[in-house]
Structure formats: structure tokens, C-alpha cells
């Protein structure tokens, strides 16, 4: 099978992954039925996860693993990728999700999300952290991107 990531990009990612501090768990949810890009996303995530011993990839089917898909709130949303923290067998979900293929500029964002989760720090300014602490009701935030 031909690699998706060219050697020069692999080298750049390996260099960037030297900054990884703590283990990261990537969970991929696909399905065998009507899943555009599932095979490509899985291959991409396999290639990325192979570039550091601190990254673990698990692959799941949203239908066969329905309980797990529900736990991660991705039921019916294949393909979905979750970037989470890992400490031994404990996986901590920070709510980072990619629905669809993380290509183009989204690929850079995927790599940044892995770095952020590994650092266990959002990188938010102190004022923003303070504002978030002051919230009294749940806030649901989604960011949508469209490849152009």
C-alpha cells in the first residue's frame, strides 16, 4: 500500500513530535457502510501514530462498538477521530473531535491537537481561563471547516 505521507512530511512530523510529553490516545470511529474516506483516514492516522511511541491508535466501528461510540458522543458520525490523553489504561477525553478527513489545513490542526493533548495544556491565555471558570452554565462550542 502506498503511503499517504511523503518522506519530507514524515521527517517534519517526527521532529515536531520530539515535543510530545505525555501519551496520547487517538480513537478512530468508522463504519463499513457508506463511509467516505474511512480507509484513507484510518491509513493517515496509522501513519501518524507510527511516528511516536507516545501515540496509540485504536480503531472502532460506530455500529459494532455502539456503546463506545455513545460514550464518546460520535454515534452515527463516522468517520470520527478523537484525540484524548492516556495514562496507563485511563483515557481522558478533552472533547477534541474531527468529523471527516483531517486534510489540508486540518492536518496541521490535527498535529497541533496531538501536541496540545500531550502537553495537557490548552494554551489559553490566563484571562480566557478565568472567563471560562466564571461560566455558570454548560457551553457547547463547535468549529466547522469546509475544504476549499
C-alpha positions in Angstrom: 0.0 0.0 0.0 1.3 3.4 -0.9 2.0 5.8 1.9 -0.1 8.9 2.2 2.6 11.0 3.9 5.6 11.8 1.8 9.1 11.3 3.4 9.7 15.0 3.9 6.4 15.5 5.8 7.2 12.4 7.9 10.5 13.9 8.9 8.9 17.2 9.8 6.3 15.4 11.9 8.9 13.3 13.7 10.8 16.5 14.5 7.7 18.2 15.9 6.7 15.0 17.9 10.0 15.4 19.8 7.9 17.9 21.8 5.5 15.3 23.0 5.5 15.0 26.8 2.7 12.6 27.7 0.9 9.7 26.0 -1.9 10.4 23.5 -4.8 8.1 22.6 -6.3 8.5 19.1 -9.7 6.8 18.7 -10.9 6.4 15.1 -14.6 5.5 14.5 -15.5 4.3 11.1 -18.1 2.1 9.6 -18.2 -0.4 6.7 -21.4 1.2 5.3 -21.3 4.4 3.3 -18.2 5.8 4.9 -16.5 8.3 2.6 -12.8 8.4 3.3 -12.8 5.9 6.2 -10.0 3.9 4.7 -7.9 7.0 3.9 -8.4 8.5 7.4 -7.5 5.2 9.1 -4.3 4.9 7.0 -3.4 8.5 7.7 -3.9 8.0 11.4 -1.9 4.8 11.3 1.0 6.6 9.6 0.8 9.5 12.1 0.6 7.2 15.2 3.6 5.2 14.0 5.8 8.4 14.3 5.9 8.3 18.1 5.8 5.7 20.8 3.7 8.2 22.8 0.8 7.9 20.4 -1.6 4.9 20.5 -4.3 4.4 17.9 -7.5 2.3 18.4 -9.9 1.7 15.6 -13.6 1.2 16.2 -16.8 0.7 14.2 -19.6 3.0 15.2 -22.2 0.2 14.8 -20.3 -2.7 16.3 -18.9 -0.6 19.1 -22.1 1.4 19.6 -21.6 1.7 23.4 -18.2 3.2 22.9 -19.4 5.5 20.2 -22.1 6.7 22.5 -19.6 7.2 25.3 -17.6 9.5 23.0 -20.7 11.1 21.5 -19.9 10.1 18.0 -22.8 7.6 17.3 -23.9 8.0 13.7 -21.0 10.4 12.9 -18.5 8.2 11.0 -15.8 9.0 10.2 -14.9 10.5 13.6 -11.5 10.9 15.2 -11.0 11.7 18.9 -7.7 13.0 20.3 -7.5 12.1 24.0 -5.0 11.8 26.8 -3.8 8.4 28.0 -2.3 7.4 31.4 -1.9 3.7 31.5 -5.3 2.2 30.8 -7.1 5.5 31.7 -8.2 7.6 28.7 -9.3 11.2 29.3 -11.5 12.8 26.7 -10.9 16.6 26.3 -13.7 16.8 23.7 -11.4 17.2 20.7 -13.1 15.7 17.6 -12.6 15.6 13.9 -15.6 14.6 11.8 -14.4 13.8 8.3 -10.9 13.7 6.9 -8.3 16.0 8.5 -6.6 17.0 5.3 -5.1 20.3 4.0 -5.0 22.9 6.8 -7.0 20.5 9.1 -4.0 18.1 9.0 -1.8 20.8 10.7 -4.6 21.3 13.2 -4.6 17.5 13.9 -0.9 17.6 14.6 -1.3 20.6 16.9 -4.1 18.9 18.8 -1.9 15.9 19.4 0.8 18.2 20.8 -1.7 20.1 22.9 -3.2 17.0 24.4 0.3 15.6 25.1 1.3 18.8 26.9 -2.0 18.6 28.9 -2.4 22.3 28.4 -4.9 24.2 26.2 -2.5 27.1 25.6 -5.3 29.5 26.5 -4.4 32.9 27.9 -4.9 33.4 31.7 -7.8 35.9 31.1 -9.6 33.3 28.9 -9.1 30.6 31.6 -10.5 33.0 34.2 -13.5 33.7 32.0 -14.2 30.0 31.4 -14.0 29.4 35.2 -16.7 32.1 35.6 -19.2 30.3 33.4 -22.2 29.0 35.3 -23.9 27.1 32.6 -22.6 24.4 30.2 -21.3 25.8 26.9 -21.3 23.8 23.7 -18.7 25.0 21.2 -18.3 23.6 17.7 -15.9 24.7 14.9 -16.8 23.9 11.4 -14.5 24.0 8.4 -15.0 23.3 4.8 -12.2 22.3 2.5 -11.7 24.7 -0.4 
